[in-house]
Every structure is written in C-alpha cells, then in structure tokens.
Amino acid sequence: RVGSWIGGDRDGNPFVTAETLRQAMRLQSSMALARYQAEAHALGSELALSELLVRPTPALLALAERAADPSPQRADEPYRRALIGIYARLAATHRQLDPSAPPQHGVADAAPYAGPDALGADLAVLSESLRSHGSAALANGRLARLQRAVQVFGFHLATLDLRQSSDKHEAVLAELLRVARIEADYPALDEPARRALLLGLLNDARPLRVRGAAYSELACGELEIFETAADALRRYGRQALRHCIISHADDVRDLLEVLLLQKECGLLHGTLDAAGADGARNDLIVVPLFETIGDLRRAEPIMRDYYALPGVADLVRRSGAEQDVMLGYSDSNKDGGFFTSNWELYRSELALVGLFDELQASHGITLRLFHGRGGTVGRGGGPSYQAILAQPPGTVKGQIRLTEQGEVIGSKYAHPEIGRRNLETLVAATLEATLLHPTKSAPKAFLDAAARLSDASFAAYRRLVYETPGFTEYFFAATPIREIADLNIGSRPASRKA
C-alpha cells in the first residue's frame, strides 16, 4: 500500500488547510482514474475476441449488453463492448470526482462507479470469462495488472495521513468546551480530570458546537479538516484516509481529544459505553507519535492506560482491530543523540509488542509500528534492508510501515526500475524478518552493555549540545543552516514557531 501526507500534514505548516486536503485528494484520484481509462482503452484493442470463435460466460455477455454499444461492427465482440461500457463508467466517475477532468470524446452517458469494488467486480467478470474458454494468457497480462492496480490504488491512489500537533487539538477542544459552558479552563485541569471529562463527552451523543457561536480561525480550520476527511471517505472510498497522527503525544488525553474531535465531525459513530450494534466505531485510526527520548520511554505505559479505559479496546476492535503507533527517529536523535535514540526505540518497540500480545489475545487487536525515518543517518536514515532486519524480535509480523521522505524519494524512486528494486528490497526484508529471524530476545549481557553505552552517549551528547555555553551560536555561525532554512525544499517552514 502506498501512503502520503502531502496535503494532510498540518504539523508546523499553517499553509495546509481543508482546501489543500481536497485538492490533494482530487489530484490523486484524477491520476488513478486517468490511468484506468487508458488501460481500459488498451484492453479494448487487445481483447477483440469474436463469439464465432469463443464462448464467453453469461455474466460477460450481460456486461456487454449493458454497455448499449450501437456499432454493428462490434456485435460479435462482447469483450470490446463490455470494455466500452467500463470505459464510459470510468469517464463518468472521473467527471464526478474531478469536475475539471478533460472531456472524453465519443463516450456514451453511463452511471459512475459507486466505488473501486464495483470496478473490480466488472474486471473480474472479464477475467473469469477469458479463463473459462482457455484464454488465461490474455487474462494474466494487462488485465491482471489493471485488477491489481485497482485493488491497491482504488479511486484514491495513495492513502492520505492527517497529522497535527497535540497542542493544536487541545486548543480547539478547550475553545469548544468554553463556548459550550462545559469547562471554562480545560488546560488547567490535571490529567485524571481531563480523562474523566473526555470519557464523559465520548459517552454523550450530543455535539459540542453551539449553533451560531463565533469560533476562532484555528478551531474552524481544524474542524473543517475533519469534516473534509469525512466527505473524502464517502467520495473516494474507505482506504482514502486511514490514520490521524498526533505529533508530540505525551499522555492518554491526546488520544481521547482526537476521538472527541472525530465524534464532533461525524468520523466517530456511537458512544463508548454502548454495546453491540450501538457501540462506538471510528473511521480514522488514532495514531500517537512518540518522538522525544522521554516520550519513547512512556510509550508503553501511555498505550496500556489508554486501552485500560472503559470501551476503548472494544472501539478499536469494531473499527478494524488495528492500532498504529508511530515512532519518531528525527526528534529522538535531536533529543538524545544517535545511539540513545536507537536504543530507546528498540526498548520501546519491545515493550509495545508485549502489551499488544496481550491485546491480541483478549480482543484480536494487531499492532503496526510506523517508523518515521528520515533520509540522513541523523534522522534515522540508512540502508532500509538492514534497518528492517535490525528490528527487535516480534515487531515485524508480516507488515511494517515506514516513511520515505526528503532526498530519499528522488534517489530511490525517480526511475521506475530503481523504484521497483527498492520496493522489492523492503518486501524481501519484511519477509526475512518475519519468517527467518529468531524470535528470542538478545542476551542479557548485550542488553546491559547497550544500556550502559546509551547512558554514556546520552550524557555526552546532552553535555555538548544542550549544556555547553555558546554552542547554539557556534552552530549557527559555523554551518550554513540559515541558508538551508531559506531554501524552498522542505515539507514545512524551517521552524514550527515564529
């Protein structure tokens, strides 16, 4: 599966808005649908089989009849007629999802596809009919590749991640609670009080917003993002958006706040305390991002406390039984240095796997670790194959999620053959780590030595970077960091704050 956060990542980037999200989704969808149309047109040239020579299935003949192709030259060519109907429906779908799409000449009016599954079903009719009369070689070529593309890319091309900093979520929620006269000073509450308040609101079916009240630009913008996400799921399909990532997550309240914002915008249905069909389910996986050394050390306790809350485990089970946890390589490197960052990531992963082994047994919930690696070694980069094989035992179980960003995109994926080789490398490493690597933990002597090295490394790094007088001024004077910050090459402004 391909993902992206271009258009959905607002963390530190004030220029990403609901309109940006809509534009990103529209452009991605338009690219996928244009490709499907081109492939359907090419298949029409390839599949010129006549009923005089082959016997198609009744389902294929019915599909050809629905195309209502008036041409007498194609009267005995059911595959071509069926593909003309598929092409017409794809063109209608393209126009519906992207009104600015270029017009298709000579295409009859047709009903748009309700979703990628409906397109996949029509392509399956073609494939099954070809196989039924000994034409599997034709089914296994361009048609099979198109079927696979529809499975992977749907009408959305790449699953878009939403991402925002936890302090923004807190500010929006504080404003909603203040205007609704539920809590005048939400940020002043301690952690237990916040959890109790948030759980109570998640068990209340009523919305928080007051009709006619004036809200800040921040609150309106954040709520519009979630409302746009709900609309995108209806338009582009269930896989168009899957994850809502919380930067700087440092406590359970950060996850509950996002659940409540989803509820406010129609992305969370039902209440936590309800059971059965009325039980809560949410459309976006709430993904905490643990970034600093301290956050990595608290990752397992935070997730344990979160799942201990009444109704949370059942909510996740009903919503797909998947929990992503994102681990930050770049910020942990900046916070504690290279060695300590990797060591704390290793320890955090092992602790999370232990917790989710319990949740897998009790609720069938699967953990997927999301590795936020940068391109350079200082941001967690390096050879992907060795990085996957170096993951702690039990953390790669047939799946892994990771970022490819910055200069890595150009070097790994600018050329199709190189891109294919890099994807094969990721798949090979994931298979090897899952099937061939031992699941036993490292020897205690190794773990003890690594802990001592990490302590020494952490102390030396902090002493140099954070405790040496004048280091910051020296760094800015001795490096071209100011010039680099002015280059238009980043995914966000050089600094999150003015």
KOLFI-11879 format. One record per residue (C-alpha): residue in three letters; residue number from 0; x, y, z. Coordinates in Angstrom, 2 decimals, padded with zeros to 5 digits. Each point is the difference from the previous one (the first is absolute). Example, Ala and Ser with C-alpha at 12.3 -4.5 7.8 and 13.67 -1.06 7.14 Angstrom:
// KOLFI-11879
   residuo   num        c1        c2        c3
       ALA     0    012.30   -004.50    007.80
       SER     1    001.37    003.44   -000.66
//
This chain:
// KOLFI-11879
   residuo   num        c1        c2        c3
       ARG     0    000.00    000.00    000.00
       VAL     1    001.16    003.50   -000.79
       GLY     2   -000.58    002.85    002.42
       SER     3    000.68    003.71    000.04
       TRP     4   -000.40    002.94    002.31
       ILE     5    000.32    002.66   -002.71
       GLY     6   -003.12    002.08    000.55
       GLY     7   -000.87   -001.50    003.36
       ASP     8    002.96    000.85    002.25
       ARG     9   -000.75    003.27    001.83
       ASP    10    002.63   -000.45    002.71
       GLY    11    002.05    003.18   -000.17
       ASN    12   -001.38    000.94   -003.43
       PRO    13   -002.72    002.67    000.14
       PHE    14   -000.43   -000.12   -003.78
       VAL    15   -001.66   -003.44    000.09
       THR    16   -003.76    000.55    000.21
       ALA    17   -003.21   -001.86   -000.79
       GLU    18    000.25    001.34   -003.56
       THR    19    003.53   -001.44   -000.27
       LEU    20   -001.37   -003.37    001.13
       ARG    21   -002.80    000.14   -002.58
       GLN    22    002.44    000.94   -002.76
       ALA    23    002.44   -002.79    000.91
       MET    24   -002.76   -002.62    000.00
       ARG    25   -001.41    001.28   -003.31
       LEU    26    003.40   -000.04   -001.75
       GLN    27    000.84   -003.47    001.29
       SER    28   -003.39   -001.40   -001.04
       SER    29    000.20    001.62   -003.42
       MET    30    003.39   -001.60   -000.67
       ALA    31   -001.24   -003.47    000.94
       LEU    32   -003.20    000.25   -002.06
       ALA    33    001.84    001.35   -003.05
       ARG    34    002.30   -003.01    000.19
       TYR    35   -002.94   -002.42    000.25
       GLN    36   -001.64    001.60   -003.03
       ALA    37    003.19   -000.31   -002.03
       GLU    38    000.33   -003.67    000.98
       ALA    39   -003.66   -000.73   -000.83
       HIS    40    000.49    001.60   -003.42
       ALA    41    003.12   -002.12   -000.63
       LEU    42   -001.86   -003.15    001.08
       GLY    43   -002.69    000.79   -002.55
       SER    44    002.66   -000.32   -002.69
       GLU    45    001.37   -003.25    001.45
       LEU    46   -003.23   -001.87    000.71
       ALA    47   -001.54   -000.13   -003.48
       LEU    48   -001.33   -003.53    000.51
       SER    49   -003.04   -000.98   -002.06
       GLU    50   -002.93   -002.10    001.19
       LEU    51    000.49   -001.98   -003.21
       LEU    52    003.23   -001.42    001.47
       VAL    53   -000.44    000.02    003.80
       ARG    54   -002.87   -000.48    002.42
       PRO    55   -000.05    002.76    002.65
       THR    56   -001.78   -000.47    003.32
       PRO    57   -003.58    001.25    000.46
       ALA    58    001.30    002.63    002.44
       LEU    59    002.33    001.40   -002.67
       LEU    60   -002.80    000.09   -002.58
       ALA    61   -002.23    001.85    002.48
       LEU    62    002.79    002.51    000.65
       ALA    63    000.37    000.54   -003.75
       GLU    64   -003.74    000.53   -000.41
       ARG    65   -000.07    002.63    002.74
       ALA    66    002.52    002.05   -001.98
       ALA    67   -002.71    000.71   -002.62
       ASP    68    002.61    000.33   -002.76
       PRO    69   -001.89    000.70   -003.26
       SER    70    002.86   -000.87   -002.38
       PRO    71   -000.84   -003.00   -002.26
       GLN    72    003.73   -000.61   -000.57
       ARG    73    000.33   -001.08    003.64
       ALA    74   -003.18   -002.04    000.21
       ASP    75    001.98   -003.28    000.26
       GLU    76    002.76    001.47    002.23
       PRO    77   -001.39   -000.12    003.57
       TYR    78    003.31    000.77    001.72
       ARG    79    000.42    003.23   -001.93
       ARG    80   -003.60    000.99    000.71
       ALA    81    000.45   -000.76    003.68
       LEU    82    003.16    002.12    000.12
       ILE    83   -001.77    002.88   -001.76
       GLY    84   -002.55   -000.12    002.82
       ILE    85    002.75   -000.14    002.65
       TYR    86    001.79    002.92   -001.65
       ALA    87   -003.21    002.06   -000.07
       ARG    88   -000.62   -000.64    003.69
       LEU    89    003.61    000.91    000.84
       ALA    90   -000.35    003.25   -001.96
       ALA    91   -003.20    000.80    001.92
       THR    92    001.75   -000.80    003.29
       HIS    93    002.91    002.25   -000.98
       ARG    94   -002.36    002.90   -000.79
       GLN    95   -001.86   -000.52    003.27
       LEU    96    003.13   -000.01    002.20
       ASP    97    001.88    002.65   -001.97
       PRO    98   -002.24    002.51   -001.81
       SER    99    003.11    001.48   -001.64
       ALA   100    000.90   -003.32   -001.66
       PRO   101    000.47    000.27   -003.78
       PRO   102   -003.08   -001.09   -001.99
       GLN   103    000.04   -003.41   -001.68
       HIS   104   -001.18    000.14   -003.61
       GLY   105   -002.49   -002.52   -001.32
       VAL   106   -000.81   -001.54    003.38
       ALA   107   -003.62   -000.92    000.61
       ASP   108   -001.75    001.12    003.18
       ALA   109    000.43   -002.55    002.78
       ALA   110   -000.44   -000.26    003.73
       PRO   111    003.19    000.63    002.00
       TYR   112    001.43   -002.79    002.12
       ALA   113   -001.07    000.10    003.63
       GLY   114    003.51   -001.01    001.03
       PRO   115    003.11   -001.94   -001.04
       ASP   116   -001.58   -003.32    001.05
       ALA   117   -002.65    000.41   -002.70
       LEU   118    002.70    000.59   -002.63
       GLY   119    001.92   -003.01    001.33
       ALA   120   -003.12   -002.15   -000.33
       ASP   121   -000.38    000.92   -003.70
       LEU   122    003.66   -000.78   -000.67
       ALA   123   -000.41   -003.34    001.79
       VAL   124   -002.84   -000.86   -002.42
       LEU   125    002.40    000.57   -002.90
       SER   126    002.72   -002.12    001.60
       GLU   127   -002.26   -002.91    000.92
       SER   128   -001.52   -000.09   -003.47
       LEU   129    003.40   -000.03   -001.72
       ARG   130    001.17   -002.86    002.22
       SER   131   -003.17   -001.98   -000.66
       HIS   132    000.81   -000.47   -003.71
       GLY   133    003.75   -000.52    000.21
       SER   134    001.18    003.60   -000.33
       ALA   135    001.80    000.24    003.34
       ALA   136    003.07    001.47   -001.74
       LEU   137   -002.06    003.08   -000.85
       ALA   138   -001.45    000.18    003.51
       ASN   139    003.46   -000.17    001.58
       GLY   140    001.42    002.99   -001.87
       ARG   141   -001.22    003.58   -000.08
       LEU   142   -003.36   -000.95    001.54
       ALA   143    001.60   -001.61    003.07
       ARG   144    002.24    003.03    000.49
       LEU   145   -003.02    002.30   -000.19
       GLN   146   -001.88   -002.14    002.52
       ARG   147    002.93    000.18    002.40
       ALA   148    000.30    003.77   -000.48
       VAL   149   -003.67    000.48    000.89
       GLN   150    000.48   -002.14    003.12
       VAL   151    003.00    002.05    001.15
       PHE   152   -000.83    003.53   -001.13
       GLY   153   -003.83    000.01   -000.07
       PHE   154   -001.38    003.42   -000.96
       HIS   155    002.38    001.75    002.44
       LEU   156    003.52   -001.00   -001.26
       ALA   157    001.74    000.46    003.38
       THR   158   -001.48   -000.16    003.49
       LEU   159    000.35    003.49    001.44
       ASP   160    001.07    000.46    003.62
       LEU   161   -001.31    002.85    002.11
       ARG   162    002.52    001.37    002.49
       GLN   163   -000.11    002.82    002.53
       SER   164    001.73    000.93    003.24
       SER   165   -001.71   -000.95    003.25
       ASP   166    000.05    003.59    001.29
       LYS   167   -002.18    001.11   -002.95
       HIS   168   -002.56   -002.71    000.77
       GLU   169    000.02    001.12    003.64
       ALA   170   -000.55    003.64   -000.92
       VAL   171   -002.95   -000.80   -002.27
       LEU   172   -001.63   -002.22    002.61
       ALA   173    000.54    002.58    002.75
       GLU   174   -001.82    002.57   -002.14
       LEU   175   -002.90   -002.35   -000.74
       LEU   176   -000.39   -000.80    003.71
       ARG   177    000.21    003.65    001.01
       VAL   178   -002.60    001.21   -002.52
       ALA   179   -002.34   -002.88    000.94
       ARG   180    000.43    000.94    003.70
       ILE   181    001.10   -003.52    000.89
       GLU   182    003.49    000.89    001.27
       ALA   183    001.33    003.54    000.22
       ASP   184    003.71   -000.88    000.21
       TYR   185    000.66   -003.45   -001.41
       PRO   186    003.84    000.36   -000.16
       ALA   187    000.08    000.71    003.75
       LEU   188   -001.47   -003.41    000.87
       ASP   189    002.32   -002.78    001.13
       GLU   190    000.31   -003.23   -001.99
       PRO   191   -002.61   -002.09    001.94
       ALA   192   -002.55    002.82   -000.25
       ARG   193    000.59    000.36   -003.74
       ARG   194   -000.41   -003.73   -000.59
       ALA   195   -003.24   -000.09    002.00
       LEU   196   -001.40    003.00   -001.88
       LEU   197    000.98   -001.37   -003.43
       LEU   198   -001.41   -003.46    000.73
       GLY   199   -003.27    001.55    001.15
       LEU   200   -000.27    001.97   -003.25
       LEU   201    000.82   -003.08   -002.09
       ASN   202   -002.93   -001.71    001.72
       ASP   203   -002.32    002.89   -000.84
       ALA   204   -001.64   -000.10   -003.43
       ARG   205   -000.45    003.79   -000.12
       PRO   206    002.44    002.23   -001.95
       LEU   207    002.08    002.71    001.67
       ARG   208   -000.38    002.81   -002.51
       VAL   209   -002.50    002.77    000.72
       ARG   210   -002.00    001.03   -003.04
       GLY   211    000.68    003.62   -000.91
       ALA   212    002.97    000.43    002.33
       ALA   213    003.18    001.65   -001.29
       TYR   214    003.12   -002.20    000.11
       SER   215    003.64    000.84   -000.66
       GLU   216    001.72   -000.55   -003.35
       LEU   217    001.97   -002.89    001.52
       ALA   218   -003.11   -001.81    001.26
       CYS   219   -001.92    000.51   -003.25
       GLY   220    002.98   -001.16   -002.07
       GLU   221    000.67   -003.14    002.03
       LEU   222   -003.66   -001.03    000.06
       GLU   223   -000.26    000.61   -003.75
       ILE   224    002.94   -002.36   -000.52
       PHE   225   -001.84   -002.83    001.76
       GLU   226   -003.24    000.77   -001.84
       THR   227    001.88   -000.05   -003.31
       ALA   228    001.49   -003.36    000.98
       ALA   229   -003.50   -001.40    000.63
       ASP   230   -001.09    001.22   -003.43
       ALA   231    003.12   -001.44   -001.66
       LEU   232   -000.75   -003.45    001.44
       ARG   233   -003.47    000.14   -001.54
       ARG   234    001.32    001.18   -003.36
       TYR   235    003.19   -002.00   -000.47
       GLY   236   -000.50   -003.13    002.09
       ARG   237    000.96   -001.47    003.35
       GLN   238    003.74   -000.07   -000.72
       ALA   239    000.26    003.68   -000.99
       LEU   240    000.86    000.99    003.59
       ARG   241    000.89   -002.42    002.78
       HIS   242    002.21    001.73    002.58
       CYS   243   -000.20    003.08    002.18
       ILE   244    003.49    000.54    001.41
       ILE   245    000.57    001.99    003.19
       SER   246    003.40    001.67    000.14
       HIS   247    001.52    000.55    003.45
       ALA   248   -002.33   -002.52    001.65
       ASP   249    000.99   -000.18    003.66
       ASP   250   -003.09   -001.26    001.83
       VAL   251   -003.29   -001.88   -000.35
       ARG   252   -002.01    003.21   -000.29
       ASP   253    001.61    000.71   -003.38
       LEU   254   -001.65   -003.09   -001.48
       LEU   255   -003.37    000.68    001.66
       GLU   256    000.00    003.58   -001.32
       VAL   257    000.32   -001.21   -003.58
       LEU   258   -002.79   -002.53    000.53
       LEU   259   -002.22    002.81    001.22
       LEU   260    000.86    002.21   -003.00
       GLN   261   -000.82   -002.94   -002.29
       LYS   262   -003.35   -000.39    001.79
       GLU   263   -000.72    003.70   -000.51
       CYS   264    000.51   -000.34   -003.77
       GLY   265   -001.77   -003.28   -000.72
       LEU   266    003.07   -002.25   -000.03
       LEU   267   -000.85   -001.79    003.25
       HIS   268   -003.37   -001.70    000.22
       GLY   269   -001.76   -001.16    003.18
       THR   270    001.20    000.37    003.58
       LEU   271    002.73   -001.80    001.92
       ASP   272   -002.38   -001.35    002.65
       ALA   273   -002.42   -001.57   -002.51
       ALA   274    000.19   -003.67   -000.96
       GLY   275   -000.81   -002.02   -003.09
       ALA   276   -001.11    001.84   -003.15
       ASP   277   -000.21    003.30    001.92
       GLY   278    003.60   -000.25    001.20
       ALA   279    002.50    002.64   -001.11
       ARG   280    002.08   -000.36   -003.15
       ASN   281    002.24    002.57   -001.64
       ASP   282    001.04    000.52   -003.60
       LEU   283    003.59    001.15    000.63
       ILE   284    002.59   -001.88    002.04
       VAL   285    001.30    002.25    002.79
       VAL   286    003.79   -000.26   -000.26
       PRO   287    002.19    001.45    002.77
       LEU   288    003.45    001.14   -001.09
       PHE   289    002.61   -000.46    002.74
       GLU   290    002.96    002.20   -000.90
       THR   291    002.25    001.03    002.88
       ILE   292    002.05   -002.34    002.17
       GLY   293   -002.42    000.56    002.89
       ASP   294   -003.02   -000.70   -002.23
       LEU   295    001.54   -003.24   -001.27
       ARG   296    000.53   -001.15    003.59
       ARG   297   -003.65    000.77    000.82
       ALA   298   -001.47   -001.50   -003.18
       GLU   299   -000.97   -003.39    001.48
       PRO   300   -001.49    001.42    003.25
       ILE   301   -002.03    002.55   -001.98
       MET   302   -001.42   -002.63   -002.35
       ARG   303   -000.68   -002.37    002.93
       ASP   304   -001.93    002.73    001.83
       TYR   305   -001.87    000.89   -003.19
       TYR   306   -001.18   -003.56   -000.58
       ALA   307   -000.91   -000.37    003.68
       LEU   308   -002.67    002.70   -000.41
       PRO   309   -003.55   -001.38   -000.24
       GLY   310   -001.13   -000.51   -003.59
       VAL   311    003.28    000.80   -001.78
       ALA   312    001.06   -003.56   -000.84
       ASP   313   -003.50   -000.80   -001.29
       LEU   314    000.03    003.21   -002.08
       VAL   315    003.27   -001.00   -001.71
       ARG   316   -001.22   -003.58   -000.53
       ARG   317   -003.20    001.20   -001.70
       SER   318    001.94    002.49   -002.13
       GLY   319    002.28   -002.58   -001.62
       ALA   320    002.05   -001.33    002.94
       GLU   321    003.14    001.86   -001.12
       GLN   322    002.11    002.37    002.08
       ASP   323    002.86    001.93   -001.56
       VAL   324    002.65    001.55    002.24
       MET   325    002.46    002.38   -001.64
       LEU   326    003.58    000.26    001.24
       GLY   327    002.00    003.16   -000.65
       TYR   328    003.61   -000.45   -001.11
       SER   329    000.85    003.60   -000.81
       ASP   330   -001.11    001.70    003.23
       SER   331    001.36   -002.78    002.19
       ASN   332    003.37    000.42   -001.75
       LYS   333   -000.12    003.74    000.69
       ASP   334   -001.02   -000.62    003.59
       GLY   335    002.41   -002.73    001.02
       GLY   336    002.54   -000.69   -002.73
       PHE   337    000.28   -002.86   -002.48
       PHE   338    000.81   -002.91    002.32
       THR   339   -002.51    000.82    002.71
       SER   340   -002.70    000.65   -002.60
       ASN   341    000.42   -003.46   -001.51
       TRP   342    000.24   -001.68    003.39
       GLU   343   -003.16    001.64    001.32
       LEU   344   -001.83   -000.82   -003.22
       TYR   345    001.04   -003.64    000.45
       ARG   346   -001.19   -000.10    003.61
       SER   347   -003.25    001.78   -000.79
       GLU   348   -000.82   -002.41   -002.82
       LEU   349    000.58   -003.05    002.22
       ALA   350   -002.24    001.45    002.73
       LEU   351   -002.78    000.83   -002.48
       VAL   352    000.14   -003.48   -001.53
       GLY   353   -000.41   -001.53    003.46
       LEU   354   -003.10    002.13    000.66
       PHE   355   -001.60   -000.74   -003.35
       ASP   356    000.65   -003.73    000.32
       GLU   357   -002.42    000.24    002.93
       LEU   358   -002.50    002.08   -002.00
       GLN   359    000.26   -002.40   -002.93
       ALA   360   -000.96   -002.85    002.29
       SER   361   -002.85    001.87    001.72
       HIS   362   -001.48    002.11   -002.83
       GLY   363    001.73   -001.06   -003.23
       ILE   364    001.68    003.41   -000.37
       THR   365    003.11    000.14   -002.21
       LEU   366    002.87    002.44    000.54
       ARG   367    001.66    001.64   -002.99
       LEU   368    003.11    002.01    000.78
       PHE   369    000.45    003.04   -002.25
       HIS   370    003.65    001.01   -000.34
       GLY   371    000.43    003.73   -000.68
       ARG   372    003.45   -000.23   -001.55
       GLY   373    001.66    002.88   -001.81
       GLY   374    002.53   -000.18   -002.80
       THR   375    003.22    000.82    001.84
       VAL   376    001.51   -002.15    002.73
       GLY   377   -000.62    002.82    002.47
       ARG   378   -003.73   -000.34   -000.70
       GLY   379   -000.12   -003.77    000.29
       GLY   380    000.95   -000.69   -003.60
       GLY   381    002.35   -002.58   -001.42
       PRO   382   -000.37   -003.24   -001.99
       SER   383   -003.64   -001.12    000.24
       TYR   384    000.76   -003.71   -000.32
       GLN   385    002.35   -000.07    003.00
       ALA   386   -002.31    002.31    001.95
       ILE   387   -002.94   -002.40   -000.33
       LEU   388    002.11   -003.04    000.89
       ALA   389    001.28    001.88    003.07
       GLN   390   -003.51    000.41    001.42
       PRO   391   -000.57   -001.66    003.38
       PRO   392   -001.34   -003.57   -000.06
       GLY   393   -003.76   -000.22   -000.43
       THR   394   -000.45    003.55   -001.31
       VAL   395   -000.17   -000.87   -003.73
       LYS   396   -002.83   -002.49   -000.43
       GLY   397   -000.62    000.07   -003.71
       GLN   398   -000.39    003.77   -000.07
       ILE   399    001.90    003.19    000.63
       ARG   400   -000.83    003.64   -000.68
       LEU   401    002.72    002.54   -000.66
       THR   402    000.57    003.40   -001.54
       GLU   403    002.09    000.78   -003.03
       GLN   404    000.55    003.75   -000.07
       GLY   405    002.24    002.85   -001.02
       GLU   406    002.85   -000.70   -002.38
       VAL   407   -000.63   -003.75    000.33
       ILE   408   -003.06    000.24   -002.28
       GLY   409    002.03    001.28   -002.92
       SER   410    002.89   -002.40    000.50
       LYS   411   -002.17   -003.10    000.48
       TYR   412   -003.08    000.54   -002.15
       ALA   413    000.73    002.49   -002.80
       HIS   414    000.70   -002.88   -002.44
       PRO   415   -002.54   -002.85   -000.30
       GLU   416    002.54   -002.83    000.06
       ILE   417    001.83    001.42    003.02
       GLY   418   -003.34    000.60    001.70
       ARG   419   -001.05   -003.59   -000.63
       ARG   420    003.29   -001.29    001.40
       ASN   421   -000.42    002.06    003.17
       LEU   422   -003.55   -001.25    000.52
       GLU   423    001.23   -003.57   -000.50
       THR   424    002.69    000.65    002.61
       LEU   425   -002.63    001.10    002.54
       VAL   426   -002.16   -003.05   -000.72
       ALA   427    002.97   -002.38    000.19
       ALA   428    001.16    001.41    003.33
       THR   429   -003.54   -000.16    001.45
       LEU   430   -000.35   -003.64   -001.07
       GLU   431    003.43   -000.90    001.37
       ALA   432   -000.58    001.77    003.31
       THR   433   -003.37   -001.75    000.36
       LEU   434    000.89   -003.54   -001.07
       LEU   435    003.73   -000.56    000.49
       HIS   436    001.15    002.12    002.92
       PRO   437    000.04   -001.48    003.50
       THR   438   -002.74    001.22    002.32
       LYS   439    002.05   -000.40    003.19
       SER   440    001.22    003.14    001.70
       ALA   441    003.60    001.15    000.02
       PRO   442    002.28   -001.30    002.81
       LYS   443   -000.15    001.92    003.28
       ALA   444    003.69    000.88   -000.24
       PHE   445   -000.66    001.73   -003.34
       LEU   446   -002.97    001.93    001.39
       ASP   447    001.94    001.08    003.09
       ALA   448    002.96    001.15   -002.11
       ALA   449   -002.29    001.91   -002.37
       ALA   450   -001.68    001.73    002.97
       ARG   451    003.36    001.11    001.40
       LEU   452    001.16    001.24   -003.42
       SER   453   -003.27    001.89   -000.39
       ASP   454    000.36    001.69    003.38
       ALA   455    003.52    001.13   -000.86
       SER   456   -001.00    001.11   -003.48
       PHE   457   -003.05    001.91    001.26
       ALA   458    002.03    001.83    002.64
       ALA   459    002.73    000.96   -002.48
       TYR   460   -002.47    001.18   -002.62
       ARG   461   -002.07    002.08    002.42
       ARG   462    003.15    001.46    001.53
       LEU   463    001.23    001.21   -003.40
       VAL   464   -003.22    001.13   -001.67
       TYR   465   -002.16    001.23    002.87
       GLU   466    002.41    000.81    002.83
       THR   467    002.99    001.56   -001.77
       PRO   468   -000.24    003.82    000.21
       GLY   469    000.00    001.60   -003.44
       PHE   470   -000.54   -003.27   -001.90
       THR   471   -003.15    001.24   -001.74
       GLU   472    001.68    003.21   -001.16
       TYR   473    003.04   -001.97   -001.19
       PHE   474   -002.21   -002.44   -001.91
       PHE   475   -001.83    002.77   -001.86
       ALA   476    003.27    001.79   -000.78
       ALA   477    001.98   -003.06   -001.13
       THR   478   -002.64   -001.68   -002.16
       PRO   479   -002.15    001.19   -002.94
       ILE   480   -003.17   -000.80    001.96
       ARG   481   -001.52    003.47   -000.54
       GLU   482    000.52   -000.24   -003.76
       ILE   483   -001.42   -003.54   -000.06
       ALA   484   -003.06    001.21    001.92
       ASP   485   -000.70    002.55   -002.74
       LEU   486    000.01   -002.61   -002.79
       ASN   487   -003.43   -001.06   -001.24
       ILE   488    000.67   -003.73    000.44
       GLY   489   -001.77   -000.90    003.24
       SER   490   -003.42   -001.45    000.74
       ARG   491   -000.69    002.78    002.51
       PRO   492    001.48    003.33    001.13
       ALA   493    003.46   -000.35    001.54
       SER   494   -001.35    000.69    003.49
       ARG   495   -003.35   -001.01    001.49
       LYS   496   -000.17    003.32    001.85
       ALA   497    000.72    003.53   -001.18
//
